[in-house]
Amino acid sequence: MDSAVTAPVGPPSVIDLEKQYLFQNYLRYPLVLARGKGCYVYDTSGKRYLDLIAGIGVNALGHAHPRLMKVIREQAARMIHSSNLYYHEYQGPLAERIAKASGLDRVFFCNSGTEAVEGALKIIRAHGRKISPEKFETVALLDSFHGRTFGALSITGQENYRRDFEPMLPGARFTPRNDLAALEQTVGPNTAGIVLELVQGEGGIHPLDPDYIRKARELADRHNALLVFDETQCGVGRTGTYFSYQMGEPVVMPDVIVAAKPIGCGLPLGFVAATESAAANIAPGMHGTTFGGGPLACRVALEFFDILDTLMPAITQTGSYFRMRLTELARKHSFIKEVRGYGLMIGVELDFSGKQIVLDAMAEGLLINCTHNVVLRALPPYILTEQDVDRSIRVLDKVLKKALPPVAQASGLREG
Ligand SMILES: Cc1ncc(COP(=O)(O)O)c(C=O)c1O
């Protein structure tokens, strides 16, 4: 028998093809997903996973939701794209829906969170420029994440994302979250905008204090700057209210918000919403997009809003139940430092890297993600049930029992 090593026969796997032909910018998990149903996804071998990350907070109604499937089929047969040269039937009604839900006046549609942030940055710049050529600074937070295009990246307060692309847009100033004195020092007459995630997502599920949000409003008013809330991750139902700024009492109103992720339920859709006066900074011709706000994506978003109205109390309830069960888990596993979040935006901070936990959970049929190295993050579909939470807790308990945090490794101790 010929003992020479022969190349494998048959077609290359999708993983091999990606390795050969794609930019190597993603560090993907070794999992090829084939389909989804509700809160579960299935890989190409048919193995089932409970999906707590939901396309990074996008698949808010889970997978293959029957009402979404119906409107997608219908609308795909009628019209998918029309451009922004013409009116279509769904942008106006969707803008009205968003205006009513947000308390803002006008909406611009785009395709993603980073694009929405770009739109908001253009509003900030145009607002400042009308007042003075020096008024172009944007104040943002350390540990923030606003996207990967140049503008959004310039105000992303994590150096590791920006480092390779310096120099950034001029005028970005960063300040630590929840530090009132630092914010007061950073915002000044040249500030044209303040951009905040009220719950930092990529930064590790860190909420801003109500006092801090109020201070930002006060400083924006004092210095005639626009207050912008980036609701891309924490908005559109995620925290149990339409938008995260509506959780607090009294509500601190922004001048501008940006949102994306769940609104298109997987179809690319984002938006900027603004007060009448902030929106007036953008005159005809100053901004636009070919794809943004197409008929298919807008119709799906309208259907999503109808369904969201019925889900809001469940988001709060299931989220509290999830955090309660995680807090119980934290009592068993002392290397869980904190359980944080609102609604179905949940972070579990460990005192060691969560990367192996993510892989071990995946092997046990649970998809969760790790952000900021040490924070396990869940952004599950809004249709998650308490039974799904119980299943997640069982898997997490099992994989955490196996985990050896560095201190325990050194002393040979095993938690749980
Ligand atoms: C708060 C925030 N802003 C902006 C973005 C960028 O959104 P996208 O990836 O849709 O461009 C993200 C993405 O995670 C985000 O979490």
The ligand as a Gaussian input file, in Angstrom:
#p B3LYP/6-31G(d) Opt

LIG

0 1
 C      -22.754000      51.134000      21.320000
 C      -22.390000      50.750000      19.927000
 N      -22.308000      51.705000      18.980000
 C      -21.998000      51.407000      17.711000
 C      -21.756000      50.106000      17.319000
 C      -21.418000      49.798000      15.901000
 O      -22.499000      49.149000      15.315000
 P      -22.341000      48.289000      13.977000
 O      -21.488000      47.125000      14.299000
 O      -23.761000      47.939000      13.597000
 O      -21.725000      49.176000      12.951000
 C      -21.838000      49.078000      18.259000
 C      -21.572000      47.689000      17.884000
 O      -21.456000      46.802000      18.666000
 C      -22.166000      49.407000      19.604000
 O      -22.242000      48.466000      20.546000

